[in-house]
């Protein structure tokens, strides 16, 4: 009988020890969770946009305000006082409520223009002149994506139209004054494109040898098309169709035989001339 109280005492001591160890682990776990929650809800005062700020706009007092921001997600380079932002120029558009960071502003003491800060690394900005029609009637805006078509005379003297650049971002639009053949100045719309150095060379050659036209792409459409280019013969006689390469599906219906050559006598006032049309003799 004497051994029984001793066994109960031993079991009691073991239970107390286990409870103590469990309490220590529970306290440690709760302390860790408390610190984690504390870090999550801790905030820091930084500068945020009070209104939408467009790219290129100089920031005024009404554009910014101090906001409480979760400390764990404060962006790198965030400004902490409104005085740091006043007078600075936005490189990109900043939405209302977004943080104001150094990366979104023209650097202090940097060039006044923002275009050079918007060019991706390794790319170039190149401006070309377009007319109102080839510029998609004024509907092209910075941020749009376009394809570039050149219409020029090929080696055989035949005009050809070909897409040679695709998925090109528009950086800016504007106007310049050019002297026309008659001596009268005229406004010419311009478009500044984001291109690689290689594409800049191709664009320079195409703009000097032919006429450029921009094709506005649907938002989100990144698929590049493979085209053979359009010539007068393909447009008139073949309906734009070209023979498919081996193993590839034809782009359009099969070619039709070119019609025989024929002549038409044309009378203009007292002048008589003969015009020839068609293909083979």
SULBEL-V955409 format. One record per residue. N is the residue number from 1. RES is the residue in one letter. SS is DSSP state (alpha for helix, beta for strand, coil for the rest). OMEGA is omega in degrees with one decimal (NA if undefined). D_FIRST is the distance of its C-alpha to the first C-alpha in Angstrom with 2 decimals. Layout:
n,res,ss,omega,d_first
N,RES,SS,OMEGA,D_FIRST
N,RES,SS,OMEGA,D_FIRST
This chain:
n,res,ss,omega,d_first
1,X,coil,-177.5,0.00
2,X,alpha,-178.5,3.79
3,X,alpha,-176.1,5.43
4,X,alpha,177.7,5.53
5,X,alpha,179.1,7.60
6,X,alpha,178.8,9.44
7,X,alpha,179.2,10.47
8,X,alpha,179.4,11.63
9,X,alpha,179.6,13.50
10,X,alpha,179.9,15.16
11,X,alpha,179.2,16.25
12,X,alpha,179.3,17.61
13,X,alpha,178.9,19.56
14,X,alpha,179.9,20.99
15,X,alpha,179.5,22.07
16,X,alpha,179.6,23.77
17,X,alpha,179.5,25.57
18,X,alpha,179.6,26.75
19,X,alpha,179.2,27.97
20,X,alpha,178.9,29.78
21,X,alpha,178.6,31.50
22,X,alpha,179.6,32.47
23,X,alpha,179.1,33.89
24,X,alpha,178.9,35.95
25,X,alpha,179.9,37.37
26,X,alpha,178.8,38.13
27,X,alpha,179.7,39.86
28,X,alpha,179.5,41.86
29,X,alpha,-178.9,42.93
30,X,alpha,178.5,43.98
31,X,alpha,178.5,45.86
32,X,alpha,179.3,47.74
33,X,alpha,179.5,48.68
34,X,alpha,178.6,49.84
35,X,alpha,179.3,52.06
36,X,alpha,178.8,53.44
37,X,alpha,179.2,54.30
38,X,alpha,177.9,55.80
39,X,alpha,-177.6,58.04
40,X,alpha,-176.0,59.09
41,X,alpha,178.8,60.18
42,X,coil,-177.2,61.69
43,X,beta,175.9,65.46
44,X,beta,-178.9,68.48
45,X,beta,177.4,71.93
46,X,beta,-178.8,74.60
47,X,beta,178.1,78.09
48,X,beta,-179.9,78.53
49,X,beta,177.4,81.60
50,X,coil,177.2,82.38
51,X,coil,175.9,84.96
52,X,coil,-178.9,85.97
53,X,beta,-179.4,87.76
54,X,coil,176.8,90.21
55,X,coil,179.5,90.85
56,X,coil,-178.5,93.54
57,X,coil,173.6,93.02
58,X,beta,-174.4,92.87
59,X,coil,177.4,89.78
60,X,coil,-176.8,90.53
61,X,alpha,-178.5,88.50
62,X,alpha,-177.8,88.08
63,X,alpha,-171.5,86.71
64,X,beta,177.3,83.41
65,X,beta,176.7,80.52
66,X,beta,-179.0,77.19
67,X,beta,174.8,74.20
68,X,beta,-174.3,70.42
69,X,beta,177.0,69.36
70,X,beta,-174.2,65.82
71,X,alpha,-177.8,65.30
72,X,alpha,-176.4,63.79
73,X,alpha,176.6,67.01
74,X,coil,-177.6,69.72
75,X,coil,179.1,72.54
76,X,coil,178.8,73.88
77,X,coil,-179.5,76.91
78,X,beta,177.4,76.30
79,X,coil,-175.8,78.48
80,X,coil,176.2,76.78
81,X,coil,-177.8,79.80
82,X,alpha,179.5,82.65
83,X,alpha,178.5,85.17
84,X,alpha,-175.8,84.32
85,X,alpha,-173.8,85.39
86,X,coil,178.7,88.56
87,X,coil,178.6,91.74
88,X,coil,-177.6,89.98
89,X,beta,-179.5,91.12
90,X,beta,177.1,88.79
91,X,coil,178.7,89.03
92,X,coil,175.1,87.39
93,X,coil,-179.3,86.96
94,X,beta,-178.8,83.93
95,X,coil,178.0,82.39
96,X,coil,179.7,81.44
97,X,coil,178.2,77.92
98,X,coil,177.0,77.89
99,X,beta,175.1,77.11
100,X,coil,-179.4,80.08
101,X,beta,179.0,79.67
102,X,alpha,-177.7,82.05
103,X,alpha,-178.5,82.32
104,X,alpha,-175.2,83.86
105,X,beta,173.4,86.55
106,X,coil,-178.7,89.61
107,X,coil,177.9,88.69
108,X,coil,179.7,89.99
109,X,coil,179.3,93.40
110,X,coil,177.9,93.67
111,X,coil,-177.3,96.65
112,X,coil,-178.5,97.27
113,X,coil,-177.7,97.35
114,X,coil,-172.3,94.11
115,X,alpha,-176.5,95.34
116,X,alpha,179.4,94.62
117,X,alpha,-177.8,90.95
118,X,alpha,179.8,90.61
119,X,coil,178.1,91.82
120,X,coil,-179.6,89.00
121,X,coil,179.9,88.65
122,X,coil,-179.7,91.17
123,X,beta,179.2,93.31
124,X,beta,172.8,96.58
125,X,beta,-178.4,98.17
126,X,beta,-177.9,101.63
127,X,beta,177.8,103.96
128,X,beta,177.3,106.48
129,X,beta,177.5,109.16
130,X,coil,172.6,109.14
131,X,coil,-175.4,111.26
132,X,coil,-179.0,109.98
133,X,coil,-177.4,109.83
134,X,coil,175.1,108.26
135,X,coil,-179.8,105.71
136,X,alpha,172.5,104.46
137,X,alpha,175.8,106.58
138,X,alpha,-178.1,104.50
139,X,coil,177.9,101.18
140,X,coil,-179.5,99.62
141,X,coil,175.4,97.27
142,X,coil,-177.3,95.11
143,X,coil,176.5,91.97
144,X,coil,175.2,93.75
145,X,beta,-177.5,93.92
146,X,beta,165.0,97.30
147,X,beta,-178.8,99.09
148,X,beta,178.5,102.38
149,X,beta,173.3,105.47
150,X,beta,173.5,108.60
151,X,beta,-175.4,111.98
152,X,beta,178.0,114.43
153,X,beta,-178.8,117.16
154,X,coil,-176.9,116.03
155,X,coil,-179.3,117.89
156,X,coil,179.8,120.17
157,X,coil,-178.6,121.21
158,X,coil,177.4,119.13
159,X,beta,177.3,116.94
160,X,beta,177.5,113.22
161,X,beta,-172.3,110.26
162,X,beta,170.7,106.83
163,X,beta,-179.2,103.32
164,X,beta,172.7,102.46
165,X,beta,-179.7,99.54
166,X,beta,178.7,96.57
167,X,beta,-179.0,93.62
168,X,beta,178.7,95.22
169,X,beta,174.3,93.68
170,X,beta,178.4,96.05
171,X,beta,-177.2,95.51
172,X,beta,173.4,98.31
173,X,beta,-179.4,101.51
174,X,beta,180.0,104.65
175,X,beta,173.2,108.45
176,X,beta,177.0,111.15
177,X,beta,178.4,114.92
178,X,beta,177.0,117.04
179,X,beta,-179.1,120.80
180,X,coil,-177.8,122.17
181,X,coil,-179.7,125.19
182,X,coil,179.9,127.46
183,X,coil,-178.6,126.47
184,X,coil,176.2,124.44
185,X,beta,179.6,120.87
186,X,beta,176.7,118.12
187,X,beta,178.7,114.40
188,X,beta,177.3,112.40
189,X,beta,177.5,108.72
190,X,beta,177.4,106.41
191,X,beta,177.4,102.94
192,X,beta,-174.0,100.68
193,X,beta,174.6,98.57
194,X,beta,-174.5,95.46
195,X,beta,172.4,96.43
196,X,beta,177.2,95.63
197,X,alpha,178.7,98.28
198,X,alpha,179.2,99.43
199,X,alpha,176.5,99.79
200,X,alpha,177.6,101.65
201,X,alpha,179.5,104.27
202,X,alpha,-179.4,104.63
203,X,alpha,178.6,104.89
204,X,alpha,-179.9,107.56
205,X,alpha,-178.6,109.65
206,X,alpha,-177.9,109.30
207,X,alpha,-179.8,110.27
208,X,alpha,-176.3,113.37
209,X,alpha,-177.6,114.55
210,X,coil,-179.6,113.77
211,X,beta,179.9,112.49
212,X,beta,175.0,108.80
213,X,beta,-178.8,107.04
214,X,beta,178.5,103.45
215,X,beta,-178.1,101.39
216,X,beta,-179.9,98.51
217,X,coil,175.1,95.27
218,X,coil,180.0,92.79
219,X,coil,178.9,89.76
220,X,coil,-179.1,87.01
221,X,coil,-178.6,89.35
222,X,coil,-175.5,88.93
223,X,coil,178.5,90.39
224,X,coil,-178.5,93.39
225,X,coil,176.4,96.31
226,X,coil,-177.9,98.58
227,X,coil,-180.0,102.22
228,X,coil,-175.4,105.49
229,X,coil,-178.0,107.51
230,X,beta,173.8,110.29
231,X,beta,179.9,113.99
232,X,alpha,-179.5,116.99
233,X,alpha,-179.5,117.37
234,X,alpha,-178.3,113.75
235,X,alpha,-173.7,113.89
236,X,alpha,-171.7,117.27
237,X,coil,-175.2,117.56
238,X,coil,-179.7,114.00
239,X,coil,179.8,112.26
240,X,coil,-176.6,110.07
241,X,coil,173.5,108.80
242,X,coil,178.9,108.40
243,X,coil,-179.8,107.80
244,X,coil,175.9,104.16
245,X,coil,-179.7,103.14
246,X,coil,178.9,102.08
247,X,coil,179.5,98.64
248,X,coil,178.8,98.60
249,X,coil,-179.9,99.23
250,X,coil,-179.6,102.57
251,X,coil,-178.8,102.45
252,X,coil,-177.9,105.05
253,X,coil,-177.2,107.56
254,X,coil,-179.5,109.61
255,X,coil,174.5,112.74
256,X,coil,178.6,115.98
257,X,coil,178.8,119.21
258,X,coil,-178.1,121.08
259,X,coil,178.0,124.23
260,X,coil,179.3,127.66
261,X,coil,178.0,129.48
262,X,beta,-177.0,132.01
263,X,beta,178.9,134.48
264,X,beta,177.8,135.48
265,X,beta,-175.7,138.73
266,X,beta,177.5,138.14
267,X,beta,175.9,140.89
268,X,beta,-173.0,140.38
269,X,coil,-179.1,143.50
270,X,coil,-177.9,146.24
271,X,beta,178.0,143.88
272,X,beta,178.1,142.93
273,X,beta,179.5,139.94
274,X,beta,178.2,137.88
275,X,beta,-179.1,134.08
276,X,beta,-179.5,132.07
277,X,beta,173.5,128.64
278,X,coil,-171.8,126.26
279,X,coil,-172.8,125.04
280,X,coil,176.1,126.72
281,X,coil,NA,130.45
